Amino acid sequence: MDIDLPTPAAPLRLGTRGSPLALAQAHETRDRLAAAFGLDEAAFEVVVIKTTGDRVIDRPLKELGGKGLFTREIEEALSRGEIDLAVHSMKDMPVLQPEGLVIDTYLPREDERDAFISNEFAALADLPEGTVVGTSSLRRRAQLLHRRPDLRVVEFRGNVQTRLKKLEDGVAAATFLAMAGLNRLNRPEIAQSAIAPEEMLPAVAQGAIGIERRAEDRRAAAMLEAIHDGETALRLAAERAFLAALDGSCETPIAGLAQLAGGELRLRGQVLRPDGSEALAEDVTGPVEDGATIGRAMGARLLEQAGPGFFDWRSAG
């Protein structure tokens, strides 16, 4: 189809959160589209939208609601036609989109591992008993306490810069970030080490950027097709099917990672009690095209094993 390409006078508007990382992801999307169609940066406009998760930073995420905390306002702007595309970190995305919106484009996935951050220690294993570790992620909190119940965990919200400042101020001796975010900010040196998935399985879709559009917007669909990464899509189909089967949200400690090798897909999944006292995990390999089926089945099995009350965060104290 002939595409009515954007121009400086009528730019393609990309909606995003305003953090340095969110802007880096929007700029990567813009740059890939510009390169694919030979356009100048002026043919695009990056529109910053403040979300509930950005505005309310003095309360734990579990008190504020589900994964829509960092996406709702952006999706509302997209539905109203105030922006043409929404650029998201896929680990923040609910498994269901609002009516009339679709995510069917992913950029090549970055490093999916968690990063260990500390000014005092080189690795997670080096932390002495009783060390204070900061994180706002229930997944990381539960995984940490499962492996190291001797550590103390405190709430630690904010963007990369805010969390580094909290470390400097002594609020905690260590924290975690995503390696993908540090790489996209060109700051990989901030990490003392990357944590292997065998030690800390990452969040579902960590490291992946998804681009949301209005379902009827054929121009957006045609343009996005040029920058879509099929391998990332296959991996996320399995991971997000796993998450959907578990009805995962910010209130549930869930980890999942799909990897491709030799025409097969390996999916590892984990669910934990929020206090880290129990973890359930599976590791399944099957045909790449069966990823979503594998994910759904794994999620259903772990949900059955977990039983009622497994994810009650109040048990975490």
Secondary structure as UniProt FT lines:
FT   STRAND          12..16
FT   HELIX           20..37
FT   HELIX           41..43
FT   STRAND          44..48
FT   HELIX           52..55
FT   HELIX           61..64
FT   HELIX           67..70
FT   HELIX           72..79
FT   TURN            80..81
FT   STRAND          85..89
FT   HELIX           90..92
FT   TURN            99..100
FT   STRAND          101..106
FT   STRAND          114..117
FT   HELIX           124..126
FT   TURN            129..130
FT   STRAND          132..134
FT   HELIX           138..147
FT   TURN            149..150
FT   STRAND          152..154
FT   HELIX           160..168
FT   TURN            169..170
FT   STRAND          174..178
FT   HELIX           179..184
FT   TURN            185..186
FT   HELIX           188..190
FT   STRAND          193..195
FT   TURN            197..199
FT   TURN            204..207
FT   STRAND          209..214
FT   TURN            215..216
FT   HELIX           218..225
FT   TURN            226..227
FT   HELIX           230..246
FT   TURN            250..251
FT   STRAND          254..261
FT   TURN            262..263
FT   STRAND          264..272
FT   TURN            274..275
FT   STRAND          279..287
FT   HELIX           288..290
FT   HELIX           291..306
FT   TURN            308..311
FT   HELIX           313..316
//
